[in-house]
Amino acid sequence: MDIASDGVNDSLFEKLNLNNKKTFTFEEEKTMGLIGELEKNYSLVELLNFLEEKLEVKKIKVYGRDKREIKKLAILGGSGSDFISDAKKVGVDAYITGDIKYHDGQRAYEEGIILIDVGHFYSEKIILPKIKKRLSEKFSDLIFYIEEENSFELEF
């Protein structure tokens, strides 16, 4: 779903209401991420509030240097630390992905890009309604549910 047409990245692009879709990185001839523009310029705080609302995420990590205005984004659902330099090369204001480690955050700071970690789960869960719809259409005699949380409790 990470590289599929109408997959995770396309769903993330739609959820964030981005415009001017372009691909930004290729790995073994597979498109991995997208570039898009927000409808208006955002401050970093405004963008974080927007992401919290759109992705229903409570905790967002931010790395790099603050910029006055953010409009052009690179997005890659899941774990996108391998593509920080690619995002920088295409001249985006911020790169949104998940699973960023300390040294990746430091690299973003050194490369002068804002790196936003919304978490692996939250960057990909937006595909679930599409999957549910497709499965429900294909298997109309079954009922499908989407688990809303990314955690579980263990009982001992």
VMD Tcl script that builds the backbone (N, CA, C; Angstrom):
set m [mol new atoms 468]
animate dup $m
set s [atomselect $m all]
$s set {name element resname resid chain x y z} {
  {N N MET 1 A 0.805 -1.195 0.000}
  {CA C MET 1 A 0.000 0.000 0.000}
  {C C MET 1 A 0.858 1.273 0.000}
  {N N ASP 2 A 2.116 1.134 0.390}
  {CA C ASP 2 A 2.994 2.316 0.403}
  {C C ASP 2 A 3.303 2.827 -1.000}
  {N N ILE 3 A 3.377 1.922 -1.974}
  {CA C ILE 3 A 3.740 2.340 -3.326}
  {C C ILE 3 A 2.588 2.222 -4.311}
  {N N ALA 4 A 1.445 1.738 -3.841}
  {CA C ALA 4 A 0.300 1.521 -4.731}
  {C C ALA 4 A -0.368 2.836 -5.120}
  {N N SER 5 A -0.838 2.875 -6.349}
  {CA C SER 5 A -1.659 3.995 -6.773}
  {C C SER 5 A -2.935 3.968 -5.934}
  {N N ASP 6 A -3.363 5.109 -5.457}
  {CA C ASP 6 A -4.507 5.246 -4.567}
  {C C ASP 6 A -4.251 4.532 -3.239}
  {N N GLY 7 A -2.982 4.462 -2.854}
  {CA C GLY 7 A -2.588 3.820 -1.603}
  {C C GLY 7 A -2.419 4.805 -0.467}
  {N N VAL 8 A -1.508 4.507 0.429}
  {CA C VAL 8 A -1.286 5.296 1.638}
  {C C VAL 8 A -0.940 6.753 1.316}
  {N N ASN 9 A 0.028 6.961 0.433}
  {CA C ASN 9 A 0.464 8.334 0.172}
  {C C ASN 9 A -0.600 9.161 -0.543}
  {N N ASP 10 A -1.313 8.550 -1.473}
  {CA C ASP 10 A -2.417 9.261 -2.125}
  {C C ASP 10 A -3.511 9.603 -1.113}
  {N N SER 11 A -3.779 8.686 -0.196}
  {CA C SER 11 A -4.794 8.934 0.833}
  {C C SER 11 A -4.362 10.054 1.770}
  {N N LEU 12 A -3.085 10.063 2.126}
  {CA C LEU 12 A -2.548 11.128 2.970}
  {C C LEU 12 A -2.619 12.469 2.244}
  {N N PHE 13 A -2.295 12.473 0.972}
  {CA C PHE 13 A -2.365 13.669 0.138}
  {C C PHE 13 A -3.793 14.234 0.141}
  {N N GLU 14 A -4.773 13.356 -0.061}
  {CA C GLU 14 A -6.185 13.772 -0.078}
  {C C GLU 14 A -6.629 14.265 1.292}
  {N N LYS 15 A -6.252 13.555 2.341}
  {CA C LYS 15 A -6.674 13.902 3.708}
  {C C LYS 15 A -6.175 15.286 4.106}
  {N N LEU 16 A -4.989 15.654 3.615}
  {CA C LEU 16 A -4.410 16.958 3.955}
  {C C LEU 16 A -4.819 18.053 2.968}
  {N N ASN 17 A -5.696 17.702 2.021}
  {CA C ASN 17 A -6.191 18.677 1.025}
  {C C ASN 17 A -5.057 19.361 0.272}
  {N N LEU 18 A -4.065 18.582 -0.138}
  {CA C LEU 18 A -2.919 19.144 -0.850}
  {C C LEU 18 A -3.230 19.302 -2.333}
  {N N ASN 19 A -2.484 20.172 -2.988}
  {CA C ASN 19 A -2.630 20.443 -4.420}
  {C C ASN 19 A -1.297 20.229 -5.123}
  {N N ASN 20 A -1.340 20.170 -6.465}
  {CA C ASN 20 A -0.138 20.093 -7.310}
  {C C ASN 20 A 0.711 18.860 -7.008}
  {N N LYS 21 A 0.108 17.702 -7.122}
  {CA C LYS 21 A 0.757 16.435 -6.770}
  {C C LYS 21 A 1.918 16.101 -7.694}
  {N N LYS 22 A 3.053 15.767 -7.075}
  {CA C LYS 22 A 4.238 15.272 -7.780}
  {C C LYS 22 A 4.878 14.192 -6.921}
  {N N THR 23 A 5.629 13.305 -7.551}
  {CA C THR 23 A 6.393 12.319 -6.788}
  {C C THR 23 A 7.730 12.940 -6.401}
  {N N PHE 24 A 8.302 12.471 -5.288}
  {CA C PHE 24 A 9.592 13.051 -4.900}
  {C C PHE 24 A 10.713 12.061 -4.712}
  {N N THR 25 A 10.459 10.786 -4.671}
  {CA C THR 25 A 11.567 9.861 -4.515}
  {C C THR 25 A 11.236 8.526 -5.168}
  {N N PHE 26 A 12.249 7.887 -5.661}
  {CA C PHE 26 A 12.078 6.600 -6.308}
  {C C PHE 26 A 13.061 5.615 -5.696}
  {N N GLU 27 A 12.601 4.418 -5.491}
  {CA C GLU 27 A 13.464 3.369 -4.967}
  {C C GLU 27 A 13.182 2.119 -5.788}
  {N N GLU 28 A 14.187 1.664 -6.500}
  {CA C GLU 28 A 14.027 0.491 -7.365}
  {C C GLU 28 A 12.792 0.641 -8.256}
  {N N GLU 29 A 12.695 1.814 -8.868}
  {CA C GLU 29 A 11.612 2.145 -9.804}
  {C C GLU 29 A 10.231 2.179 -9.159}
  {N N LYS 30 A 10.167 2.319 -7.848}
  {CA C LYS 30 A 8.885 2.418 -7.147}
  {C C LYS 30 A 8.760 3.834 -6.581}
  {N N THR 31 A 7.635 4.453 -6.813}
  {CA C THR 31 A 7.394 5.775 -6.247}
  {C C THR 31 A 7.095 5.643 -4.765}
  {N N MET 32 A 7.801 6.399 -3.948}
  {CA C MET 32 A 7.645 6.255 -2.509}
  {C C MET 32 A 6.968 7.437 -1.815}
  {N N GLY 33 A 7.058 8.632 -2.347}
  {CA C GLY 33 A 6.501 9.772 -1.635}
  {C C GLY 33 A 5.914 10.782 -2.591}
  {N N LEU 34 A 5.182 11.737 -2.024}
  {CA C LEU 34 A 4.541 12.767 -2.832}
  {C C LEU 34 A 4.886 14.152 -2.326}
  {N N ILE 35 A 4.805 15.100 -3.225}
  {CA C ILE 35 A 4.960 16.511 -2.909}
  {C C ILE 35 A 3.623 17.173 -3.184}
  {N N GLY 36 A 3.255 18.105 -2.348}
  {CA C GLY 36 A 2.030 18.855 -2.564}
  {C C GLY 36 A 2.089 20.187 -1.859}
  {N N GLU 37 A 1.117 21.013 -2.166}
  {CA C GLU 37 A 1.053 22.336 -1.548}
  {C C GLU 37 A -0.235 22.479 -0.755}
  {N N LEU 38 A -0.099 23.076 0.409}
  {CA C LEU 38 A -1.249 23.399 1.234}
  {C C LEU 38 A -2.050 24.511 0.573}
  {N N GLU 39 A -3.301 24.647 0.954}
  {CA C GLU 39 A -4.160 25.671 0.367}
  {C C GLU 39 A -3.712 27.083 0.712}
  {N N LYS 40 A -2.990 27.231 1.824}
  {CA C LYS 40 A -2.486 28.541 2.246}
  {C C LYS 40 A -1.178 28.339 2.997}
  {N N ASN 41 A -0.490 29.413 3.269}
  {CA C ASN 41 A 0.727 29.349 4.069}
  {C C ASN 41 A 0.358 29.139 5.538}
  {N N TYR 42 A 1.127 28.317 6.220}
  {CA C TYR 42 A 0.923 28.042 7.642}
  {C C TYR 42 A 2.185 28.387 8.413}
  {N N SER 43 A 2.015 28.822 9.647}
  {CA C SER 43 A 3.143 28.843 10.571}
  {C C SER 43 A 3.319 27.411 11.045}
  {N N LEU 44 A 4.417 27.109 11.698}
  {CA C LEU 44 A 4.642 25.757 12.183}
  {C C LEU 44 A 3.551 25.352 13.178}
  {N N VAL 45 A 3.194 26.242 14.082}
  {CA C VAL 45 A 2.154 25.935 15.070}
  {C C VAL 45 A 0.816 25.687 14.379}
  {N N GLU 46 A 0.473 26.506 13.396}
  {CA C GLU 46 A -0.773 26.311 12.650}
  {C C GLU 46 A -0.768 24.970 11.924}
  {N N LEU 47 A 0.363 24.623 11.320}
  {CA C LEU 47 A 0.465 23.354 10.613}
  {C C LEU 47 A 0.300 22.176 11.569}
  {N N LEU 48 A 0.920 22.243 12.729}
  {CA C LEU 48 A 0.805 21.161 13.704}
  {C C LEU 48 A -0.642 21.002 14.171}
  {N N ASN 49 A -1.327 22.103 14.406}
  {CA C ASN 49 A -2.741 22.044 14.783}
  {C C ASN 49 A -3.575 21.423 13.663}
  {N N PHE 50 A -3.293 21.803 12.429}
  {CA C PHE 50 A -3.971 21.257 11.254}
  {C C PHE 50 A -3.758 19.744 11.169}
  {N N LEU 51 A -2.511 19.299 11.352}
  {CA C LEU 51 A -2.196 17.871 11.289}
  {C C LEU 51 A -2.872 17.099 12.419}
  {N N GLU 52 A -2.870 17.667 13.619}
  {CA C GLU 52 A -3.540 17.009 14.741}
  {C C GLU 52 A -5.013 16.779 14.431}
  {N N GLU 53 A -5.650 17.777 13.838}
  {CA C GLU 53 A -7.069 17.672 13.512}
  {C C GLU 53 A -7.311 16.688 12.363}
  {N N LYS 54 A -6.584 16.845 11.273}
  {CA C LYS 54 A -6.818 16.019 10.082}
  {C C LYS 54 A -6.465 14.552 10.300}
  {N N LEU 55 A -5.362 14.300 11.011}
  {CA C LEU 55 A -4.893 12.928 11.197}
  {C C LEU 55 A -5.328 12.329 12.527}
  {N N GLU 56 A -6.019 13.136 13.339}
  {CA C GLU 56 A -6.490 12.693 14.650}
  {C C GLU 56 A -5.348 12.123 15.489}
  {N N VAL 57 A -4.261 12.856 15.501}
  {CA C VAL 57 A -3.067 12.452 16.238}
  {C C VAL 57 A -2.882 13.407 17.417}
  {N N LYS 58 A -2.461 12.854 18.550}
  {CA C LYS 58 A -2.312 13.661 19.762}
  {C C LYS 58 A -0.877 14.099 20.017}
  {N N LYS 59 A 0.071 13.355 19.496}
  {CA C LYS 59 A 1.483 13.649 19.766}
  {C C LYS 59 A 2.251 13.703 18.453}
  {N N ILE 60 A 2.829 14.856 18.171}
  {CA C ILE 60 A 3.617 15.039 16.956}
  {C C ILE 60 A 5.012 15.494 17.368}
  {N N LYS 61 A 6.031 14.908 16.767}
  {CA C LYS 61 A 7.414 15.322 17.015}
  {C C LYS 61 A 7.875 16.183 15.844}
  {N N VAL 62 A 8.625 17.227 16.164}
  {CA C VAL 62 A 9.129 18.142 15.141}
  {C C VAL 62 A 10.636 18.273 15.299}
  {N N TYR 63 A 11.330 18.196 14.167}
  {CA C TYR 63 A 12.782 18.345 14.140}
  {C C TYR 63 A 13.138 19.400 13.100}
  {N N GLY 64 A 14.319 19.969 13.241}
  {CA C GLY 64 A 14.793 20.923 12.243}
  {C C GLY 64 A 14.633 22.349 12.690}
  {N N ARG 65 A 14.629 23.230 11.725}
  {CA C ARG 65 A 14.570 24.668 11.997}
  {C C ARG 65 A 13.210 25.224 11.623}
  {N N ASP 66 A 12.696 26.070 12.482}
  {CA C ASP 66 A 11.407 26.702 12.231}
  {C C ASP 66 A 11.509 27.628 11.026}
  {N N LYS 67 A 10.459 27.641 10.225}
  {CA C LYS 67 A 10.381 28.568 9.087}
  {C C LYS 67 A 9.155 29.439 9.310}
  {N N ARG 68 A 9.215 30.662 8.809}
  {CA C ARG 68 A 8.085 31.572 8.999}
  {C C ARG 68 A 6.820 31.067 8.318}
  {N N GLU 69 A 6.940 30.563 7.099}
  {CA C GLU 69 A 5.777 30.100 6.364}
  {C C GLU 69 A 6.037 28.714 5.779}
  {N N ILE 70 A 5.026 27.876 5.869}
  {CA C ILE 70 A 5.119 26.523 5.331}
  {C C ILE 70 A 3.967 26.335 4.356}
  {N N LYS 71 A 4.297 25.946 3.147}
  {CA C LYS 71 A 3.270 25.692 2.138}
  {C C LYS 71 A 3.534 24.395 1.367}
  {N N LYS 72 A 4.769 24.185 0.959}
  {CA C LYS 72 A 5.112 23.029 0.141}
  {C C LYS 72 A 5.590 21.885 1.042}
  {N N LEU 73 A 4.921 20.723 0.902}
  {CA C LEU 73 A 5.212 19.575 1.757}
  {C C LEU 73 A 5.648 18.364 0.950}
  {N N ALA 74 A 6.491 17.562 1.567}
  {CA C ALA 74 A 6.738 16.194 1.102}
  {C C ALA 74 A 6.065 15.300 2.123}
  {N N ILE 75 A 5.401 14.248 1.643}
  {CA C ILE 75 A 4.737 13.310 2.549}
  {C C ILE 75 A 5.121 11.890 2.177}
  {N N LEU 76 A 5.266 11.066 3.201}
  {CA C LEU 76 A 5.534 9.657 2.981}
  {C C LEU 76 A 4.996 8.899 4.184}
  {N N GLY 77 A 3.922 8.152 3.970}
  {CA C GLY 77 A 3.331 7.383 5.054}
  {C C GLY 77 A 4.266 6.304 5.547}
  {N N GLY 78 A 4.135 5.973 6.819}
  {CA C GLY 78 A 4.963 4.926 7.404}
  {C C GLY 78 A 6.275 5.468 7.914}
  {N N SER 79 A 7.348 4.811 7.542}
  {CA C SER 79 A 8.679 5.153 8.016}
  {C C SER 79 A 9.495 5.751 6.877}
  {N N GLY 80 A 9.737 7.054 6.918}
  {CA C GLY 80 A 10.371 7.724 5.789}
  {C C GLY 80 A 11.707 8.362 6.054}
  {N N SER 81 A 12.419 7.916 7.075}
  {CA C SER 81 A 13.695 8.562 7.412}
  {C C SER 81 A 14.742 8.429 6.310}
  {N N ASP 82 A 14.635 7.398 5.492}
  {CA C ASP 82 A 15.617 7.209 4.422}
  {C C ASP 82 A 15.525 8.274 3.333}
  {N N PHE 83 A 14.466 9.062 3.347}
  {CA C PHE 83 A 14.230 9.999 2.254}
  {C C PHE 83 A 14.291 11.465 2.673}
  {N N ILE 84 A 14.913 11.753 3.804}
  {CA C ILE 84 A 15.057 13.137 4.275}
  {C C ILE 84 A 15.831 13.963 3.260}
  {N N SER 85 A 16.940 13.454 2.769}
  {CA C SER 85 A 17.750 14.196 1.786}
  {C C SER 85 A 16.981 14.410 0.488}
  {N N ASP 86 A 16.188 13.417 0.076}
  {CA C ASP 86 A 15.371 13.563 -1.131}
  {C C ASP 86 A 14.359 14.696 -0.959}
  {N N ALA 87 A 13.738 14.756 0.210}
  {CA C ALA 87 A 12.768 15.827 0.487}
  {C C ALA 87 A 13.462 17.188 0.451}
  {N N LYS 88 A 14.647 17.253 1.006}
  {CA C LYS 88 A 15.408 18.509 0.995}
  {C C LYS 88 A 15.743 18.926 -0.439}
  {N N LYS 89 A 16.140 17.977 -1.268}
  {CA C LYS 89 A 16.543 18.276 -2.648}
  {C C LYS 89 A 15.417 18.877 -3.478}
  {N N VAL 90 A 14.181 18.484 -3.198}
  {CA C VAL 90 A 13.060 19.004 -3.992}
  {C C VAL 90 A 12.530 20.329 -3.456}
  {N N GLY 91 A 13.150 20.854 -2.409}
  {CA C GLY 91 A 12.850 22.202 -1.947}
  {C C GLY 91 A 11.548 22.379 -1.197}
  {N N VAL 92 A 11.141 21.371 -0.422}
  {CA C VAL 92 A 9.915 21.523 0.357}
  {C C VAL 92 A 10.195 22.308 1.641}
  {N N ASP 93 A 9.134 22.848 2.198}
  {CA C ASP 93 A 9.253 23.578 3.471}
  {C C ASP 93 A 9.260 22.618 4.653}
  {N N ALA 94 A 8.564 21.484 4.514}
  {CA C ALA 94 A 8.497 20.499 5.589}
  {C C ALA 94 A 8.270 19.113 4.990}
  {N N TYR 95 A 8.696 18.111 5.727}
  {CA C TYR 95 A 8.556 16.714 5.324}
  {C C TYR 95 A 7.798 15.993 6.429}
  {N N ILE 96 A 6.663 15.379 6.078}
  {CA C ILE 96 A 5.817 14.684 7.039}
  {C C ILE 96 A 5.921 13.186 6.806}
  {N N THR 97 A 6.266 12.457 7.877}
  {CA C THR 97 A 6.420 11.006 7.807}
  {C C THR 97 A 6.290 10.429 9.208}
  {N N GLY 98 A 6.850 9.250 9.442}
  {CA C GLY 98 A 6.810 8.619 10.754}
  {C C GLY 98 A 8.113 7.922 11.080}
  {N N ASP 99 A 8.216 7.459 12.326}
  {CA C ASP 99 A 9.352 6.659 12.810}
  {C C ASP 99 A 10.711 7.363 12.700}
  {N N ILE 100 A 10.772 8.601 13.087}
  {CA C ILE 100 A 12.027 9.354 13.025}
  {C C ILE 100 A 12.824 9.131 14.304}
  {N N LYS 101 A 14.092 8.830 14.129}
  {CA C LYS 101 A 14.995 8.622 15.261}
  {C C LYS 101 A 15.804 9.896 15.513}
  {N N TYR 102 A 16.474 9.923 16.647}
  {CA C TYR 102 A 17.234 11.099 17.075}
  {C C TYR 102 A 18.193 11.596 15.999}
  {N N HIS 103 A 19.005 10.715 15.440}
  {CA C HIS 103 A 20.003 11.126 14.453}
  {C C HIS 103 A 19.370 11.603 13.153}
  {N N ASP 104 A 18.200 11.060 12.802}
  {CA C ASP 104 A 17.470 11.560 11.633}
  {C C ASP 104 A 17.003 12.989 11.883}
  {N N GLY 105 A 16.541 13.250 13.084}
  {CA C GLY 105 A 16.135 14.602 13.455}
  {C C GLY 105 A 17.294 15.572 13.400}
  {N N GLN 106 A 18.460 15.128 13.853}
  {CA C GLN 106 A 19.655 15.968 13.792}
  {C C GLN 106 A 20.030 16.251 12.343}
  {N N ARG 107 A 19.905 15.239 11.492}
  {CA C ARG 107 A 20.206 15.429 10.067}
  {C C ARG 107 A 19.263 16.457 9.449}
  {N N ALA 108 A 17.999 16.423 9.816}
  {CA C ALA 108 A 17.037 17.402 9.310}
  {C C ALA 108 A 17.447 18.812 9.719}
  {N N TYR 109 A 17.890 18.964 10.959}
  {CA C TYR 109 A 18.357 20.265 11.440}
  {C C TYR 109 A 19.547 20.739 10.609}
  {N N GLU 110 A 20.508 19.847 10.386}
  {CA C GLU 110 A 21.708 20.198 9.623}
  {C C GLU 110 A 21.383 20.526 8.176}
  {N N GLU 111 A 20.377 19.856 7.603}
  {CA C GLU 111 A 20.008 20.092 6.209}
  {C C GLU 111 A 19.019 21.251 6.056}
  {N N GLY 112 A 18.578 21.809 7.180}
  {CA C GLY 112 A 17.707 22.970 7.128}
  {C C GLY 112 A 16.288 22.678 6.669}
  {N N ILE 113 A 15.757 21.526 7.039}
  {CA C ILE 113 A 14.394 21.177 6.675}
  {C C ILE 113 A 13.599 20.864 7.940}
  {N N ILE 114 A 12.329 21.214 7.940}
  {CA C ILE 114 A 11.467 20.835 9.054}
  {C C ILE 114 A 10.992 19.406 8.809}
  {N N LEU 115 A 11.203 18.573 9.787}
  {CA C LEU 115 A 10.830 17.164 9.721}
  {C C LEU 115 A 9.749 16.927 10.765}
  {N N ILE 116 A 8.593 16.447 10.322}
  {CA C ILE 116 A 7.450 16.264 11.214}
  {C C ILE 116 A 7.112 14.779 11.274}
  {N N ASP 117 A 7.201 14.228 12.477}
  {CA C ASP 117 A 6.916 12.815 12.715}
  {C C ASP 117 A 5.536 12.699 13.347}
  {N N VAL 118 A 4.552 12.275 12.538}
  {CA C VAL 118 A 3.186 12.096 13.036}
  {C C VAL 118 A 2.957 10.672 13.537}
  {N N GLY 119 A 3.974 9.841 13.424}
  {CA C GLY 119 A 3.860 8.454 13.861}
  {C C GLY 119 A 3.471 7.542 12.712}
  {N N HIS 120 A 4.032 6.366 12.724}
  {CA C HIS 120 A 3.788 5.383 11.666}
  {C C HIS 120 A 2.285 5.084 11.536}
  {N N PHE 121 A 1.657 4.781 12.652}
  {CA C PHE 121 A 0.239 4.421 12.658}
  {C C PHE 121 A -0.635 5.540 12.086}
  {N N TYR 122 A -0.435 6.755 12.559}
  {CA C TYR 122 A -1.293 7.873 12.144}
  {C C TYR 122 A -1.059 8.288 10.697}
  {N N SER 123 A 0.125 8.050 10.188}
  {CA C SER 123 A 0.388 8.400 8.788}
  {C C SER 123 A -0.193 7.368 7.822}
  {N N GLU 124 A -0.535 6.194 8.336}
  {CA C GLU 124 A -1.057 5.141 7.472}
  {C C GLU 124 A -2.518 4.777 7.729}
  {N N LYS 125 A -3.037 5.099 8.902}
  {CA C LYS 125 A -4.400 4.664 9.224}
  {C C LYS 125 A -5.442 5.271 8.296}
  {N N ILE 126 A -5.106 6.342 7.606}
  {CA C ILE 126 A -6.045 7.024 6.725}
  {C C ILE 126 A -6.437 6.161 5.518}
  {N N ILE 127 A -5.704 5.106 5.241}
  {CA C ILE 127 A -6.044 4.202 4.137}
  {C C ILE 127 A -7.132 3.203 4.552}
  {N N LEU 128 A -7.327 3.006 5.832}
  {CA C LEU 128 A -8.240 1.960 6.305}
  {C C LEU 128 A -9.678 2.120 5.821}
  {N N PRO 129 A -10.281 3.309 5.803}
  {CA C PRO 129 A -11.648 3.412 5.266}
  {C C PRO 129 A -11.744 2.981 3.801}
  {N N LYS 130 A -10.716 3.267 3.002}
  {CA C LYS 130 A -10.717 2.829 1.601}
  {C C LYS 130 A -10.650 1.308 1.505}
  {N N ILE 131 A -9.808 0.714 2.329}
  {CA C ILE 131 A -9.684 -0.743 2.328}
  {C C ILE 131 A -11.000 -1.376 2.780}
  {N N LYS 132 A -11.584 -0.829 3.827}
  {CA C LYS 132 A -12.865 -1.338 4.325}
  {C C LYS 132 A -13.929 -1.263 3.229}
  {N N LYS 133 A -13.984 -0.137 2.538}
  {CA C LYS 133 A -14.984 0.030 1.472}
  {C C LYS 133 A -14.781 -1.003 0.365}
  {N N ARG 134 A -13.543 -1.169 -0.060}
  {CA C ARG 134 A -13.254 -2.142 -1.124}
  {C C ARG 134 A -13.604 -3.568 -0.710}
  {N N LEU 135 A -13.242 -3.925 0.521}
  {CA C LEU 135 A -13.551 -5.269 1.008}
  {C C LEU 135 A -15.055 -5.474 1.153}
  {N N SER 136 A -15.750 -4.453 1.647}
  {CA C SER 136 A -17.208 -4.555 1.812}
  {C C SER 136 A -17.909 -4.727 0.473}
  {N N GLU 137 A -17.403 -4.050 -0.555}
  {CA C GLU 137 A -17.984 -4.193 -1.891}
  {C C GLU 137 A -17.709 -5.584 -2.465}
  {N N LYS 138 A -16.535 -6.090 -2.215}
  {CA C LYS 138 A -16.131 -7.395 -2.754}
  {C C LYS 138 A -16.778 -8.552 -2.002}
  {N N PHE 139 A -16.892 -8.400 -0.693}
  {CA C PHE 139 A -17.441 -9.455 0.165}
  {C C PHE 139 A -18.646 -8.906 0.925}
  {N N SER 140 A -19.729 -8.709 0.221}
  {CA C SER 140 A -20.901 -8.042 0.791}
  {C C SER 140 A -21.577 -8.838 1.909}
  {N N ASP 141 A -21.280 -10.107 2.026}
  {CA C ASP 141 A -21.875 -10.920 3.079}
  {C C ASP 141 A -21.087 -10.851 4.393}
  {N N LEU 142 A -19.989 -10.105 4.408}
  {CA C LEU 142 A -19.170 -9.958 5.615}
  {C C LEU 142 A -19.256 -8.528 6.136}
  {N N ILE 143 A -18.982 -8.374 7.422}
  {CA C ILE 143 A -18.943 -7.046 8.038}
  {C C ILE 143 A -17.503 -6.769 8.438}
  {N N PHE 144 A -17.008 -5.599 8.091}
  {CA C PHE 144 A -15.634 -5.213 8.394}
  {C C PHE 144 A -15.628 -4.058 9.389}
  {N N TYR 145 A -14.656 -4.086 10.301}
  {CA C TYR 145 A -14.504 -3.051 11.313}
  {C C TYR 145 A -13.096 -2.488 11.231}
  {N N ILE 146 A -12.962 -1.237 11.628}
  {CA C ILE 146 A -11.642 -0.608 11.713}
  {C C ILE 146 A -11.329 -0.385 13.181}
  {N N GLU 147 A -10.216 -0.924 13.623}
  {CA C GLU 147 A -9.756 -0.695 14.990}
  {C C GLU 147 A -9.237 0.735 15.064}
  {N N GLU 148 A -9.746 1.520 15.976}
  {CA C GLU 148 A -9.430 2.950 16.045}
  {C C GLU 148 A -8.183 3.267 16.853}
  {N N GLU 149 A -7.684 2.354 17.623}
  {CA C GLU 149 A -6.514 2.621 18.454}
  {C C GLU 149 A -5.321 1.822 17.953}
  {N N ASN 150 A -4.136 2.323 18.248}
  {CA C ASN 150 A -2.930 1.603 17.850}
  {C C ASN 150 A -2.262 0.942 19.046}
  {N N SER 151 A -3.021 0.716 20.085}
  {CA C SER 151 A -2.442 0.080 21.265}
  {C C SER 151 A -3.365 -1.033 21.750}
  {N N PHE 152 A -2.841 -1.862 22.584}
  {CA C PHE 152 A -3.629 -2.935 23.174}
  {C C PHE 152 A -3.104 -3.206 24.566}
  {N N GLU 153 A -3.915 -3.837 25.360}
  {CA C GLU 153 A -3.525 -4.150 26.734}
  {C C GLU 153 A -3.211 -5.628 26.847}
  {N N LEU 154 A -2.182 -5.920 27.570}
  {CA C LEU 154 A -1.838 -7.313 27.853}
  {C C LEU 154 A -2.314 -7.646 29.266}
  {N N GLU 155 A -2.898 -8.805 29.407}
  {CA C GLU 155 A -3.320 -9.247 30.726}
  {C C GLU 155 A -2.420 -10.384 31.159}
  {N N PHE 156 A -1.960 -10.306 32.397}
  {CA C PHE 156 A -1.080 -11.344 32.936}
  {C C PHE 156 A -1.751 -12.045 34.086}
}
mol reanalyze $m
mol bondsrecalc $m
mol representation Tube
mol addrep $m
